[in-house]
């Protein structure tokens, strides 16, 4: 997400300082940021240096996988707290935090709104994304806007999701873990980048959180079928029974590595059970307050939004 966001913000006329752990060779960007800050986000000195003389901080780094919750806590909650602390001390005006719909819990959701209780359950990623949002309350001088995207996908740098699924579909090796016919909260990187730009400019949205999805009733089966049609290959037909998929998430993860040509499957293994559960979120607040207007992107172009008549 970060690389794509840098290029979108540059295209929209923003001056951008991008953070990387170390200087990459070759450059990962097709459009260079004006400045590059290096260092570990767990290093207070590096964080203090990187937020000097900026008007806004956009925090989109997060740990998605870990063996222990303390690793999630360090890289999700504590890093957010450190960034916010440094930003407030440096008189940064705006802090845009990319959270996740995972804060509501990895369970059935039906047009869930932002006032629903955060119920992360036992998932370490979800728990620490809730904690990260809570930490921001302690920095009242920051104009904070929280964005909660769903399954982020698309754009030229999507190796984790499209970089896995596309070759699986192209090689006719994709297998559905269950029927996969329930709508899911996809969030295209361009729609999310639009939301970030709006979050930088809003006054009414300060102090609030917003769901950010593509607003489409699209299941994983719909998504993959549309991709296969775009690639001009036969849509996948194979299905692993949901009970088998749910009971063997580790095996599914390993299977995804083989089917994807060496990469892991685009979903975290513990999220596979959601692929057969309705999981939809309301974008109404983002539409009304931020003026967010998501579009159907890439191979989903032409799809109607959740609110559109059939």
C-alpha positions as CSV (number, residue, x, y, z in Angstrom):
1,X,0.0,0.0,0.0
2,X,2.8,2.4,0.9
3,X,4.5,2.5,-2.4
4,X,1.2,3.0,-4.3
5,X,0.2,5.7,-1.9
6,X,3.4,7.7,-2.4
7,X,2.9,7.8,-6.1
8,X,-0.8,8.7,-5.9
9,X,-0.1,11.6,-3.4
10,X,2.7,12.8,-5.7
11,X,0.3,12.7,-8.6
12,X,-2.3,14.7,-6.6
13,X,0.3,17.4,-5.9
14,X,1.4,16.6,-2.4
15,X,5.0,16.8,-1.3
16,X,5.9,13.4,0.1
17,X,8.5,12.2,2.6
18,X,8.4,8.4,2.4
19,X,9.7,6.1,5.2
20,X,11.7,2.9,4.5
21,X,13.6,0.8,6.9
22,X,16.7,1.1,4.7
23,X,17.5,2.7,1.4
24,X,16.3,0.3,-1.3
25,X,18.3,-0.5,-4.5
26,X,16.9,-0.2,-7.1
27,X,14.2,2.4,-6.2
28,X,10.8,0.8,-5.5
29,X,8.9,3.8,-6.9
30,X,8.2,4.8,-10.5
31,X,7.5,8.3,-9.2
32,X,10.1,9.3,-6.6
33,X,9.1,11.0,-3.3
34,X,10.7,14.4,-2.6
35,X,12.4,13.0,0.5
36,X,13.1,9.6,2.0
37,X,13.4,8.9,5.8
38,X,15.1,5.7,6.9
39,X,15.1,3.9,10.2
40,X,13.2,1.4,12.4
41,X,9.8,2.5,13.5
42,X,10.6,1.1,16.9
43,X,13.6,3.5,17.2
44,X,12.4,6.7,18.9
45,X,15.3,8.8,17.5
46,X,14.5,7.7,14.0
47,X,10.8,8.4,14.4
48,X,11.5,11.8,15.8
49,X,13.7,12.7,12.9
50,X,11.3,11.5,10.2
51,X,8.3,13.6,11.5
52,X,10.2,16.9,11.6
53,X,8.8,19.7,9.4
54,X,5.8,17.8,8.0
55,X,2.2,18.9,8.0
56,X,0.7,15.3,8.2
57,X,1.7,11.8,9.0
58,X,0.0,8.9,7.2
59,X,0.6,5.7,9.1
60,X,0.0,2.6,7.0
61,X,2.7,0.2,8.3
62,X,1.5,-2.9,10.2
63,X,2.4,-6.4,11.1
64,X,0.0,-8.9,9.6
65,X,1.5,-12.2,10.8
66,X,3.3,-13.1,14.0
67,X,3.8,-16.1,16.3
68,X,3.1,-14.2,19.5
69,X,0.8,-11.3,20.3
70,X,3.7,-9.3,21.8
71,X,5.2,-9.1,18.3
72,X,1.8,-7.8,17.0
73,X,1.7,-5.3,20.0
74,X,5.2,-4.0,19.4
75,X,4.7,-3.3,15.7
76,X,1.1,-2.3,15.6
77,X,0.1,-0.6,18.9
78,X,3.5,0.6,20.2
79,X,4.7,1.9,16.9
80,X,1.4,3.8,16.4
81,X,1.9,5.3,19.9
82,X,5.5,6.3,19.2
83,X,4.6,7.9,15.9
84,X,1.7,9.8,17.5
85,X,3.9,11.0,20.4
86,X,6.7,12.2,18.0
87,X,4.1,13.9,15.7
88,X,2.5,15.8,18.6
89,X,5.9,16.9,19.9
90,X,6.8,18.1,16.4
91,X,3.6,20.1,16.1
92,X,2.3,17.9,13.2
93,X,-1.3,18.9,12.4
94,X,-2.9,15.9,10.9
95,X,-2.5,12.1,11.6
96,X,-4.1,9.7,9.3
97,X,-4.1,6.2,10.7
98,X,-4.9,3.1,8.5
99,X,-6.6,0.6,10.8
100,X,-8.7,-2.3,9.6
101,X,-12.2,-3.7,9.6
102,X,-10.6,-6.5,11.7
103,X,-11.3,-4.4,14.8
104,X,-15.0,-5.5,14.6
105,X,-13.9,-9.1,14.8
106,X,-13.3,-11.9,12.2
107,X,-16.9,-12.9,12.1
108,X,-20.1,-12.3,10.2
109,X,-20.8,-8.6,9.4
110,X,-23.9,-7.2,7.7
111,X,-23.5,-3.6,6.6
112,X,-21.6,-2.9,9.9
113,X,-21.2,0.8,10.8
114,X,-18.5,2.5,12.7
115,X,-20.5,2.7,15.9
116,X,-20.6,-1.1,16.2
117,X,-18.6,-2.4,19.2
118,X,-15.0,-3.3,18.5
119,X,-14.8,-7.0,19.3
120,X,-11.4,-8.4,18.1
121,X,-11.8,-11.8,19.8
122,X,-8.5,-13.7,20.2
123,X,-6.9,-12.6,16.9
124,X,-3.6,-10.9,17.7
125,X,-3.7,-8.6,14.6
126,X,-7.2,-7.5,15.4
127,X,-6.5,-7.0,19.1
128,X,-3.5,-4.8,18.4
129,X,-5.3,-2.7,15.8
130,X,-7.9,-1.9,18.4
131,X,-5.1,-1.0,20.8
132,X,-3.5,1.2,18.2
133,X,-6.7,3.1,17.7
134,X,-7.1,3.5,21.5
135,X,-3.6,4.9,21.9
136,X,-4.4,7.8,19.5
137,X,-7.0,9.1,22.0
138,X,-4.1,10.1,24.2
139,X,-2.9,12.8,21.7
140,X,-5.6,15.4,21.7
141,X,-3.7,18.0,19.8
142,X,-3.4,15.8,16.8
143,X,-6.1,16.0,14.2
144,X,-6.6,12.3,13.9
145,X,-8.6,10.5,11.1
146,X,-8.8,6.7,11.2
147,X,-9.6,4.7,8.1
148,X,-10.7,1.1,8.3
149,X,-10.2,-0.7,5.0
150,X,-11.1,-4.3,4.3
151,X,-9.1,-6.8,2.1
152,X,-6.7,-4.3,0.3
153,X,-5.9,-5.4,-3.2
154,X,-4.8,-4.1,-6.7
155,X,-2.3,-1.7,-8.2
156,X,1.1,-2.4,-9.6
157,X,2.7,-3.5,-6.2
158,X,0.1,-6.0,-5.0
159,X,2.3,-9.1,-4.5
160,X,0.5,-10.4,-1.4
161,X,-3.0,-10.8,-2.9
162,X,-3.1,-10.3,-6.7
163,X,0.5,-11.4,-7.0
164,X,-0.6,-14.8,-5.7
165,X,-4.2,-15.2,-7.1
166,X,-3.4,-14.0,-10.6
167,X,-0.8,-16.8,-11.4
168,X,-3.0,-19.4,-9.7
169,X,-5.9,-18.5,-11.9
170,X,-3.7,-18.1,-15.0
171,X,-2.3,-21.6,-14.4
172,X,-5.7,-23.0,-13.7
173,X,-4.6,-24.1,-10.2
174,X,-7.0,-22.0,-8.1
175,X,-9.1,-24.0,-5.6
176,X,-12.0,-22.5,-3.6
177,X,-11.9,-23.2,0.1
178,X,-15.7,-23.8,0.4
179,X,-18.4,-22.3,-1.8
180,X,-17.1,-18.7,-1.5
181,X,-20.3,-17.1,-2.6
182,X,-20.8,-14.6,0.3
183,X,-19.9,-10.9,-0.2
184,X,-16.6,-9.7,1.1
185,X,-15.1,-6.3,2.0
186,X,-12.6,-5.7,-0.8
187,X,-10.8,-2.3,-0.8
188,X,-8.9,-1.4,-3.9
189,X,-5.7,0.6,-3.3
190,X,-6.9,3.4,-5.5
191,X,-10.1,3.8,-3.5
192,X,-8.1,3.7,-0.3
193,X,-5.7,6.3,-1.7
194,X,-8.7,8.5,-2.5
195,X,-9.9,8.1,1.1
196,X,-6.4,9.0,2.4
197,X,-6.4,12.2,0.3
198,X,-9.8,13.1,1.6
199,X,-8.7,12.4,5.2
200,X,-5.9,14.8,4.8
201,X,-8.3,17.6,3.7
202,X,-11.4,17.0,5.9
203,X,-12.4,19.2,8.8
204,X,-15.6,17.4,9.8
205,X,-13.9,14.0,9.8
206,X,-11.3,14.8,12.4
207,X,-11.6,12.6,15.5
208,X,-13.6,9.9,13.7
209,X,-13.1,6.5,12.1
210,X,-14.4,5.5,8.7
211,X,-15.0,2.2,7.0
212,X,-13.4,2.2,3.5
213,X,-14.4,-0.5,1.1
214,X,-15.2,-0.8,-2.6
215,X,-18.9,-0.9,-1.8
216,X,-19.5,-3.9,-4.0
217,X,-21.4,-7.1,-3.3
218,X,-18.6,-9.3,-4.5
219,X,-17.8,-12.8,-3.2
220,X,-14.4,-14.4,-3.7
221,X,-16.0,-16.6,-6.4
222,X,-17.2,-13.5,-8.2
223,X,-13.8,-11.8,-7.8
224,X,-11.9,-14.8,-9.2
225,X,-14.4,-15.5,-12.0
226,X,-14.2,-11.9,-13.2
227,X,-10.4,-12.1,-13.1
228,X,-10.4,-15.4,-15.1
229,X,-12.6,-13.7,-17.8
230,X,-10.2,-10.8,-17.9
231,X,-7.3,-13.2,-18.3
232,X,-9.2,-15.1,-21.0
233,X,-9.0,-18.4,-19.1
234,X,-11.6,-20.8,-17.9
235,X,-12.9,-19.8,-14.4
236,X,-11.8,-22.2,-11.6
237,X,-14.2,-25.0,-10.8
238,X,-12.4,-26.9,-8.0
239,X,-13.7,-26.6,-4.4
240,X,-12.3,-27.9,-1.2
241,X,-15.1,-28.6,1.3
242,X,-15.4,-25.7,3.8
243,X,-15.0,-28.1,6.8
244,X,-11.7,-29.4,5.4
245,X,-10.5,-25.9,4.6
246,X,-11.4,-24.6,8.0
247,X,-9.8,-27.6,9.8
248,X,-6.6,-27.4,7.9
249,X,-5.6,-23.8,7.6
250,X,-1.9,-24.5,7.8
251,X,-2.2,-27.0,5.0
252,X,-4.2,-24.5,3.0
253,X,-1.5,-21.9,3.6
254,X,1.2,-24.4,2.3
255,X,-1.1,-25.3,-0.6
256,X,-1.4,-21.6,-1.5
257,X,2.4,-21.4,-1.5
258,X,2.6,-24.2,-4.1
259,X,-0.3,-23.1,-6.2
260,X,1.0,-19.5,-6.2
261,X,4.4,-20.5,-7.4
262,X,6.2,-20.1,-4.1
263,X,4.2,-17.3,-2.5
264,X,1.8,-17.6,0.4
265,X,-1.9,-17.3,-0.2
266,X,-3.1,-13.7,-0.2
267,X,-5.3,-14.1,2.9
268,X,-3.9,-14.8,6.4
269,X,-4.7,-18.5,7.1
270,X,-6.9,-17.5,10.1
271,X,-9.0,-15.3,7.8
272,X,-9.9,-18.1,5.4
273,X,-13.1,-18.9,7.4
274,X,-14.4,-15.5,6.5
275,X,-14.5,-16.4,2.8
276,X,-17.8,-18.3,3.3
277,X,-19.3,-15.7,5.7
278,X,-21.1,-12.5,4.7
279,X,-18.7,-9.7,5.6
280,X,-20.0,-6.3,4.5
281,X,-19.5,-2.8,5.9
282,X,-21.3,0.5,5.5
283,X,-19.4,3.3,3.7
284,X,-22.2,5.8,4.4
285,X,-20.2,7.8,6.9
286,X,-17.2,8.1,4.6
287,X,-19.5,9.1,1.7
288,X,-21.4,11.8,3.8
289,X,-18.4,13.2,5.8
290,X,-15.4,12.7,3.6
291,X,-17.3,12.7,0.2
292,X,-15.7,9.3,-0.5
293,X,-17.0,7.9,-3.8
294,X,-15.4,4.5,-4.5
295,X,-15.2,3.1,-8.0
296,X,-15.2,-0.5,-9.3
297,X,-11.5,-1.0,-10.4
298,X,-9.5,-3.3,-12.6
299,X,-11.3,-6.6,-13.5
300,X,-14.3,-5.6,-11.4
301,X,-15.0,-2.4,-13.5
302,X,-18.7,-2.3,-14.4
303,X,-19.8,-3.9,-11.2
304,X,-22.6,-2.0,-9.3
305,X,-22.2,-0.8,-5.7
306,X,-24.0,-2.2,-2.8
307,X,-26.4,0.7,-2.9
308,X,-27.1,0.5,-6.6
309,X,-30.3,-1.1,-7.9
310,X,-29.9,-4.5,-9.5
